Amino acid sequence: MRRTAYIALLLTIWLVSLAALALGLDSIEHPPFVPYALIGGAYFGAISTVSLAEEIAEALGRISGNRTGRLPCRWEGWC
């Protein structure tokens, strides 16, 4: 439950950052260009993308039954 809420929060931050990027790119052509929305959207978009990818990979790893986080050993004698 907590992980689902965290992934939903990261997804919301990611969508808001995309909207901020769009707003910042739209205001480039207009005279009072203030790049705060562009910089903030890029920063939070990058951070939330990496965090979201990590959390989804960890959640999918737990669903598949691999609790150690290691890849399965396919060579005999190495494990």
C-alpha positions in Angstrom: 0.0 0.0 0.0 2.8 2.4 0.9 4.8 1.5 -2.2 1.7 2.1 -4.4 1.2 5.5 -2.9 4.9 6.4 -3.4 4.8 5.3 -7.0 1.5 7.3 -7.5 3.2 10.4 -5.9 6.2 10.1 -8.1 4.0 9.7 -11.2 2.1 12.9 -10.2 5.3 14.8 -9.7 6.5 13.6 -13.1 3.3 14.7 -14.8 3.5 18.1 -13.2 7.1 18.5 -14.2 6.2 17.7 -17.8 3.5 20.4 -17.6 6.0 22.9 -16.2 8.4 22.0 -19.1 5.6 22.7 -21.6 4.8 26.0 -19.9 8.4 27.0 -19.8 8.9 26.1 -23.5 5.8 28.0 -24.4 6.9 31.1 -22.7 10.2 31.3 -24.6 8.5 33.1 -27.5 6.8 35.7 -25.3 8.7 38.8 -24.0 8.7 38.2 -20.2 10.6 34.9 -20.4 11.3 33.6 -16.9 13.0 30.2 -17.0 12.0 29.1 -13.5 9.3 26.8 -14.8 11.7 25.3 -17.4 14.5 24.7 -14.9 12.1 23.4 -12.2 10.3 21.1 -14.6 13.6 19.7 -15.9 15.0 19.2 -12.4 12.0 17.5 -10.9 11.3 15.6 -14.1 14.8 14.1 -14.0 14.7 13.2 -10.3 11.2 11.7 -10.5 12.0 9.7 -13.6 15.0 8.0 -12.0 13.2 7.4 -8.8 10.1 6.1 -10.6 12.2 3.7 -12.7 14.0 2.4 -9.6 10.8 1.9 -7.7 9.0 0.1 -10.5 12.0 -2.1 -11.1 12.1 -3.0 -7.4 8.3 -3.7 -7.3 8.5 -5.9 -10.4 11.5 -7.7 -8.9 9.5 -8.5 -5.8 6.5 -9.6 -7.8 8.6 -12.1 -9.7 9.8 -13.7 -6.5 13.4 -12.5 -6.6 13.8 -11.1 -3.1 17.6 -10.9 -3.1 17.8 -8.5 -6.0 20.3 -10.7 -7.8 20.0 -12.1 -11.2 19.4 -15.9 -11.4 22.5 -18.0 -11.9 22.3 -20.0 -15.1 25.8 -21.6 -15.1 26.3 -24.8 -13.2 29.0 -24.7 -10.6 29.2 -20.9 -10.3 26.5 -20.4 -7.6 
